[in-house]
């Protein structure tokens, strides 16, 4: 079940005093391999300045052209699980959000990585959306501890119903016919004066003629490295 936090309206207006100079967070998508057949998975990493602290995040992603998001489900009511999904109901190759944690650390998928859901991110709303064609959640550490650093905060998993080898992620809009998903990711930190940083990318199956162009646009995104910080 998705619940709205009382502090949802203040998610990205958290007022804090900058105690040190710091750089904005860096947000990096990574393609994840090794999942079930027909499933395309992307992890979102946020790298936070050592002088700063992660506070909140948001993800708004749509799915179309025959693909849909995959979630773990509650054993009692069958509803989608937005955070800490590793409950024996759907494995780990599912869509969810977490506190910043090592990419493959158990704590990311269990209670140690659980994050508070504050509503919908974009468009904003009091209740988040976990639907086959829409993943729209704002989330935060509540109450904030100012101790959260770098790590992986979002995993998006799509059921594409077939071969995933031609799917790419790119910052170049591939056009409606080739787009499987459009993704907007944002993160806020505690100490940086302008705390909201965001990126946009697309998941696509491009036509052969445009494949090279799109891969150039998304080359820096598809690094395929695994970072496992001990958090």
Secondary structure as UniProt FT lines:
FT   TURN            6..7
FT   HELIX           8..13
FT   STRAND          26..32
FT   TURN            37..38
FT   STRAND          39..47
FT   TURN            50..51
FT   STRAND          54..63
FT   TURN            65..66
FT   STRAND          68..69
FT   TURN            75..77
FT   STRAND          96..101
FT   TURN            103..104
FT   HELIX           106..109
FT   HELIX           111..113
FT   STRAND          116..120
FT   TURN            121..124
FT   STRAND          129..131
FT   TURN            132..133
FT   STRAND          134..140
FT   STRAND          151..159
FT   TURN            165..166
FT   STRAND          168..170
FT   TURN            176..178
FT   STRAND          179..189
FT   STRAND          196..204
FT   HELIX           208..217
FT   TURN            218..221
//
